């Protein structure tokens, strides 16, 4: 499952992937899942997993936390 949007702050497309855990592609590199997202808006720490139903709200919450850091 994927969730894509264009970040106004970074001025590029951001893609989240759900493969058991949630991954984010911040670099736009094809063929990779990117980084696993972690609690508190970080890319290192306790990784986040969720169901398909929780996927988009989880991505939006993490993104807000990431931008605040």
C-alpha positions as CSV (number, residue, x, y, z in Angstrom):
1,X,0.0,0.0,0.0
2,X,1.3,3.5,-0.8
3,X,0.4,7.0,0.2
4,X,1.8,9.9,-1.8
5,X,1.7,13.7,-1.5
6,X,3.7,16.7,-2.5
7,X,5.3,18.5,0.5
8,X,5.0,22.2,0.3
9,X,7.8,22.7,2.7
10,X,10.3,20.4,0.9
11,X,8.8,21.0,-2.5
12,X,9.0,17.4,-3.6
13,X,6.9,14.2,-3.6
14,X,6.9,12.1,-0.5
15,X,5.9,8.5,-0.6
16,X,5.0,6.3,2.4
17,X,4.8,2.5,1.9
18,X,3.2,-0.2,4.1
19,X,5.0,-3.5,4.2
20,X,4.3,-4.7,7.7
21,X,6.2,-1.7,8.9
22,X,5.8,1.8,7.5
23,X,8.6,3.2,5.3
24,X,9.1,6.6,3.8
25,X,10.9,7.6,0.6
26,X,12.4,11.0,1.1
27,X,14.9,10.8,-1.7
28,X,12.7,9.7,-4.6
29,X,15.0,6.7,-5.3
30,X,13.3,4.0,-7.4
31,X,13.6,0.4,-6.3
32,X,14.0,1.0,-2.6
33,X,11.5,1.1,0.2
34,X,13.3,4.0,1.8
35,X,13.6,4.4,5.6
36,X,11.4,2.9,8.3
37,X,9.6,5.6,10.2
38,X,9.9,5.6,14.0
39,X,7.9,7.1,16.9
40,X,8.1,10.8,17.5
41,X,8.8,11.8,13.8
42,X,12.3,10.1,13.8
43,X,14.0,7.8,11.3
44,X,15.8,5.9,14.1
45,X,14.3,4.3,17.2
46,X,11.1,2.3,17.8
47,X,9.7,1.4,14.3
48,X,6.1,1.9,13.5
49,X,3.8,-0.8,12.1
50,X,0.1,-0.5,11.5
51,X,-2.9,-2.0,9.7
52,X,-4.1,-0.8,6.3
53,X,-7.0,1.0,8.1
54,X,-4.5,3.0,10.2
55,X,-2.0,3.6,7.5
56,X,-2.9,7.1,6.2
57,X,-3.6,8.6,9.6
58,X,-0.3,7.2,10.9
59,X,1.6,8.7,8.0
60,X,0.0,12.1,8.5
61,X,0.7,12.1,12.2
62,X,4.3,11.0,11.7
63,X,4.8,13.7,9.0
64,X,3.6,16.5,11.3
65,X,6.0,15.3,14.0
66,X,8.9,15.0,11.5
67,X,8.4,18.6,10.4
68,X,8.3,19.9,13.9
69,X,11.7,18.4,14.7
